[in-house]
Amino acid sequence: MALTDIARARDDESEVSTSAIVYVCITCRRAGEPEDAPREGMALARAAARAAEGTTVSVRRIRCLANCSRGLSAALRRDGAWTYVFGGLDPNKDAEALIEGARLLAKSADGLLPWVGRPDVLKRGLIARVPPIDYPEEE
């Protein structure tokens, strides 16, 4: 099944009831691009919004994820779950992978983005994962 088919499939009863959000940095641009050049981050945000149509995933534009050295960036989050930050994204081919990652996170019972089934770009482009605000600290 293609990523497009997976991302557009209707949510089934096995999914956790909360939906995930994709935050896309709209100020991202490639190193060396002129300041007034169109931002590739905006192109990625638009493509992700199109890929999310018909799903429970929300796509939100955000100004700067402070990941400039790793190129185009986005974050996946869900209430009560870990937040994941990715870099090195391509606006022409990674939007559907972001939506599929968000859908996997939404279905996750333990609040972790599963490795199995995760699109490759979300494996190699992982920058950080951040625990939920209410994460129980270890002693």
C-alpha positions as CSV (number, residue, x, y, z in Angstrom):
1,M,0.0,0.0,0.0
2,A,1.4,3.4,-0.9
3,L,2.0,6.1,1.7
4,T,-0.8,8.1,0.1
5,D,-3.3,5.3,0.5
6,I,-2.2,4.7,4.1
7,A,-2.4,8.4,5.0
8,R,-5.8,8.8,3.4
9,A,-7.3,5.6,4.9
10,R,-10.1,6.2,7.3
11,D,-9.2,6.0,11.0
12,D,-10.3,2.6,12.4
13,E,-11.3,1.6,15.9
14,S,-7.8,0.5,16.9
15,E,-6.5,4.1,16.9
16,V,-6.1,6.0,20.0
17,S,-8.8,8.6,20.2
18,T,-6.5,11.6,20.1
19,S,-5.1,13.0,16.9
20,A,-1.6,14.1,16.1
21,I,-0.3,17.5,14.9
22,V,2.4,18.1,12.4
23,Y,4.2,21.4,13.0
24,V,6.1,22.5,9.9
25,C,8.8,25.3,10.1
26,I,7.8,27.8,7.4
27,T,11.0,29.9,7.8
28,C,13.3,27.0,6.8
29,R,15.4,27.5,3.7
30,R,18.5,25.9,2.3
31,A,21.9,27.2,3.3
32,G,23.1,29.9,0.9
33,E,19.6,30.9,-0.4
34,P,18.9,34.6,-0.6
35,E,16.9,36.0,2.3
36,D,14.1,37.0,-0.1
37,A,13.9,33.6,-1.9
38,P,10.7,31.6,-1.5
39,R,10.9,29.4,1.6
40,E,11.0,25.7,1.1
41,G,9.5,25.2,4.5
42,M,6.3,26.9,3.3
43,A,6.2,24.5,0.3
44,L,6.5,21.6,2.7
45,A,3.8,23.0,5.0
46,R,1.4,23.3,2.0
47,A,2.2,19.8,0.7
48,A,1.7,18.3,4.2
49,A,-1.7,20.1,4.5
50,R,-2.7,18.6,1.2
51,A,-1.5,15.1,2.3
52,A,-3.5,15.4,5.5
53,E,-6.8,16.0,3.8
54,G,-9.3,13.3,4.8
55,T,-7.3,12.3,7.9
56,T,-7.5,13.3,11.5
57,V,-4.0,14.8,11.3
58,S,-3.7,18.6,11.7
59,V,-0.9,20.5,10.0
60,R,0.2,23.8,11.5
61,R,2.7,26.3,10.3
62,I,5.3,27.5,12.8
63,R,8.0,30.0,12.6
64,C,11.4,28.5,13.4
65,L,12.0,25.2,15.1
66,A,15.6,26.3,15.7
67,N,17.0,23.4,13.7
68,C,18.5,25.5,10.9
69,S,21.7,23.5,10.5
70,R,19.6,20.4,9.6
71,G,17.5,21.9,6.9
72,L,13.8,21.8,6.5
73,S,12.2,20.8,9.8
74,A,9.0,19.5,11.2
75,A,7.7,18.2,14.6
76,L,5.1,15.5,15.3
77,R,3.2,15.7,18.6
78,R,0.1,14.3,20.3
79,D,-1.2,15.0,23.8
80,G,0.2,12.5,26.3
81,A,2.9,11.3,23.9
82,W,6.5,12.1,23.0
83,T,7.1,14.9,20.5
84,Y,9.5,14.1,17.6
85,V,11.6,16.7,15.7
86,F,12.9,15.9,12.2
87,G,15.3,17.6,9.8
88,G,16.7,17.3,6.4
89,L,13.2,17.1,4.9
90,D,12.4,17.6,1.2
91,P,9.3,19.6,0.3
92,N,8.8,17.6,-2.9
93,K,8.7,14.1,-1.4
94,D,8.4,14.0,2.4
95,A,4.9,15.5,3.2
96,E,3.2,12.1,3.0
97,A,5.8,10.6,5.3
98,L,5.1,13.3,7.9
99,I,1.4,12.5,7.8
100,E,1.9,8.8,8.0
101,G,4.3,9.3,11.0
102,A,1.6,11.5,12.7
103,R,-1.0,8.8,12.1
104,L,1.3,6.2,13.6
105,L,1.9,8.4,16.6
106,A,-1.9,8.9,17.0
107,K,-2.4,5.1,17.1
108,S,0.4,4.5,19.5
109,A,-0.7,3.0,22.9
110,D,2.5,3.9,24.6
111,G,3.0,7.4,23.2
112,L,6.1,6.5,21.2
113,L,6.4,6.7,17.5
114,P,6.9,3.0,16.4
115,W,10.1,2.2,14.5
116,V,8.4,-0.6,12.5
117,G,6.3,0.9,9.7
118,R,7.9,4.4,10.2
119,P,8.8,6.0,6.8
120,D,12.5,5.9,6.2
121,V,12.9,9.7,6.2
122,L,11.5,9.7,9.7
123,K,14.1,7.1,10.7
124,R,17.2,8.9,9.3
125,G,16.0,12.5,9.8
126,L,15.2,12.2,13.6
127,I,16.8,15.1,15.5
128,A,15.2,14.6,18.9
129,R,12.3,13.2,20.8
130,V,10.9,15.1,23.8
131,P,9.0,13.5,26.6
132,P,5.4,14.6,27.4
133,I,5.1,17.4,29.9
134,D,3.7,15.0,32.5
135,Y,6.3,12.3,32.0
136,P,7.1,10.6,35.3
137,E,10.7,11.2,36.2
138,E,13.0,8.4,37.2
139,E,14.7,8.5,40.6
